[in-house]
Amino acid sequence: MPDVHALLSASSSKQWLHCPPSVRLQEGFPNESSVYAEEGTFAHEVCEYKVRKYLHERVKRPQSEEFYTEEIDQITDVYAEFVISIIEQMKRNGIEPLVLVEERVDYSHIAPSGFGTADMLIIGKDDDGKGLLHICDFKTGQGVFVDADHNSQMMLYALGGLAAYGYIYEIEIVRMSIIQPRLDNISTFECSREELEAWGESIKPIAKLAFEGKGEQHPGEWCRFCRAKPVCRACADEALALCREEFLDLDTGAFSEGNETEESDLTAPYQADIDTPVFKQPGLIPLTELAAILPTLNRISSWIESVFAYVSAEAINHAVPVPGYKVVEGRSKRIFTDPKAVVDVAVQNGYTDLYKQQLISLTEFEKMMGKKRFAELLGEYVAKPPGKLALVPENDPRPPVDLGSAPDQEFAVLAEQEE
Ligand code: SF4
């Protein structure tokens, strides 16, 4: 995948559509890669390899000692199988689709200088014989569920695809799929070409504002990847105001000026303190109320994390002094500096059993035997244990667990309580 990103990138479109000045505000902050991003890039390369191989193109299998795992093989299989099934379905309908892998699309007619790389464009016809553009996007994330429904990233890619290839098969329908195997999420959104183009027209003024760095700052869940977040005043004001509004009763005047406490007179008769901040509901907060503030807490904790990360990086990476803080070394574990020498010395001194033997992985077995033989010989010994239970928002596509029949699992925090 190319490294270049447009200022108004499709992947950050949710951010700039909600907070137009953010793209310019974050310009001075480095776009640092993370290990997750690097793993994602590798996984995309594997996806590309698998689809190109299916298309009988000459390709080299991507290699990575760091990121290649059995699990990467599995999730990229899910993507490749999904994409191939779309192509095969069109072929069964007598259509020879145009298949474009890792295709650069240009949507600069909507957002100034806008372009991006779509994982997959398939242009053909749907089962009813209507011209169809199907866009597929692979996601490796497992933290946040990504919905295809009115997903602005996909819609921008689609607009770019239409601009370049809209004449082929006279496209009438646009279908956009997100394949996020780590969350068992394959989500598809479909709309007519007219709807998509109307949406494109509707966002043109916002895109122009964003490109010019104008408009209102507007904090929300799209702040998640904004590089200006740790120093964004709007974000800080909002997070602190949310804390105050959710937990404290402002009617008591807790944050009004002139609240200085007088020196206490121990002989004075007791008087109720009406100036100190109090919880809206004295005593304990019911679960229903806690549930109502969960989305807010997510936003606040994400903001707090970003502030800590930013200030820590300034102090540790750039030696910027942080008043009241210092940089120290954390705990570390002992390691062998020369494993070969360790083995030599241990053997010379009569020690044995220095190595552990391990069963090869399920995927390695499958590769060694082939899928069919593997299923015949070992299929009955393969099981997929249930995943760890998690509390997620209602719009997550996974079906709810029947807790009556689910295996015993307690949320981890409970285990840390006093024994
Ligand atoms: S952190 Fe949020 S509110 Fe602040 S500039 Fe970024 S997107 Fe806008």
Boltz pocket constraint, residues with backbone or C-beta under 6 A from the ligand:
constraints:
  - pocket:
      binder: B
      contacts: [[A, 15], [A, 19], [A, 21], [A, 22], [A, 25], [A, 217], [A, 218], [A, 219], [A, 220], [A, 222], [A, 223], [A, 226], [A, 227], [A, 228], [A, 229], [A, 232], [A, 233], [A, 234], [A, 235]]
      max_distance: 6.0
